[in-house]
Amino acid sequence: MKKLLLIVFAAVVMSFSVFAEKKVEPLSSQMDAYLVTLNKDGDEELKPAVEVYPKDKIEYKLTYTNNSDKELKGLVITGPIPQNTFFVPGTNNTKINSDFVVSIDGGKTFEPEPVKRMVMKDGKEVEVIIPPEKYTAIRWTPNVPINSKEKQIFTYRIEVK
């Protein structure tokens, strides 16, 4: 009986130690990718993206959750635009009051749309708008904190070249 009690005690201590060491981060994030398809009625459906082909549209869903008991400030959400894809204009969506900017240099710098540059054309310097096909990353900066236990969701679409 004494040996069984010692084993049970040891098991409880070990399970408590594992439980006590499990630390929950204040902020968690998840990124999901969905293939955008049309059903027989012509309505859009989102299915988990497993394989993609040229001309397929993918919707990325970025979910941020505040697991703490305090509001979190300073959240910056950056979404990648993988090689051989391009950003679909106007598909950056969120219900969160945010500033939206894009990058054309691999995420080194970000600026608001439309991205403009001065280039030489026919011997003259002219301003051109950089098309969304040249974006390499996008970013939201929320103007509000993420409250305790709140989720903030950001979505955008890309198309496979």
N, C-alpha and C positions, 0 to 999 in steps of 0.2 A: 504494500500500500504506500509506504514511504517513497519507494522508487517511482511509482506511478504519479504521485503528487509532485515530485521533483520534475518529472518530464512535462507534466501539464504546466507547472510554473515556468519552466524554461521556454515552452512554446508560447505562452502568453507574453513573456518578456520579449522574445524575438519578434512576435507579430506586432507588439507595441513599438518596438524600435523601428521596424520597417514603416509602420504607420506614422511615427513621429518624424522620420526622415523625409517623408513625402512632402515636398514643399510646392506650394502652388504659386506660380509666378503672378505678379499683379496684372500683367497684360498678356493675353494669348492671341494668336492670329492663326488664320486658316485661309488657304487659297485653293479654290476649286475651279476646275475647267469644265465647261459644258459645250458640247457640239450643238449649234443652233440648226434645227431642222424644221421643215414644214410638214404638218400632218395632212391627211387627205382633204381637209376643209380649207387648207391654205393658212392655218394658224401656226404660229411659231411654237416649237417645243424645245426644251432643253434636256439633253441627255448627257450623262457623263462622257467626257471626251476620252476615248481609248485610242483610236486611230484617226488621223486626219489626212486629208488629201487637198491638192490645190483647189482653191476657190471655197473651201470650207470656212465657215465663220465659227469662231470660238468665243464664248463669253467667259470672262474671268470674274469670279466673285471673291472678294477679299473681305473677310469677317474679322473684326477686332473686338475682343471681349475684355472688359475690365473685371477682373476677378477679385479686386480689393474692395475695402470698405470706404475708400476715398476716391474722389474724382481724380482723373489723370489728365494732365495738360501736356501740350507740346507734341502731340501725335503727328507723325508725318507718314503718309501712305504712298509708297512707290510701287507702281506696277510695271513689270517688264514687258517689252515687246520683243519676243524672240526673233532670231534671224530667220529669214525666209517667211516672215509674216509682216503685216502692216496694220497700223491702228485704223479702225473704222471711225471716221469723224462723227462727232455728236453722240457717241455711245457711252461716254463717261457719265455715270449716274451715281447719285447718293442723295439721301434725304438730309444729310448733315450739311450745315452751313460751312462751306469750304472754299478755299482758293484752289483753282486747278491750273497746273502748269505742265509743260512738256519739255522733253530733252531731245536734241538732235545729235548729241555728242557722247552717247553711251552713259548718260547719267551724271556727267561732270558738272553741267550747268542746266538750269531749268528756267523757262520763261513762259509768259502767257501766250495764248494763241491770239491772232495768227502770228507765226514766227516769220519775221521779215529779215532780209539781208540785202545789202547793196552789192550788185555785181556789174561787171562790165559787159555791155551788149552793144555791138556795132559801134565800138569806140566811145560809148557813153555809159556813165554810171547810172544804173536804174535799180529801183527797189523791186524785189521779187518776194513772193510769199512762198515759204518752204511748205510743200505739201505734206499731209499726214503720213504718207508712205515713207517719209524720211525720219519720223519720230523713232527714237530708240527706247524711250521710257516715258511714263506719265506719272504725275504726282498730285495728290491732294494734301492740303494743309488745313485741317479743320479749324474754324474760328471759335469753336466751343470745346470744352473738355468732354471727355468720355466719363459719364457718371458711374458711380458704383454699380456693379452687376449689369451694366448696359452693354449692348452690342451695337457696333457701328458697321454698316455694310457699304461697300464700294464696288461697282461693277463697270466693266468696259469690254469692248469687243475688238478682236483682231481678225484678220483674214489671212489664210495661208496663200502664199504666192504660187 
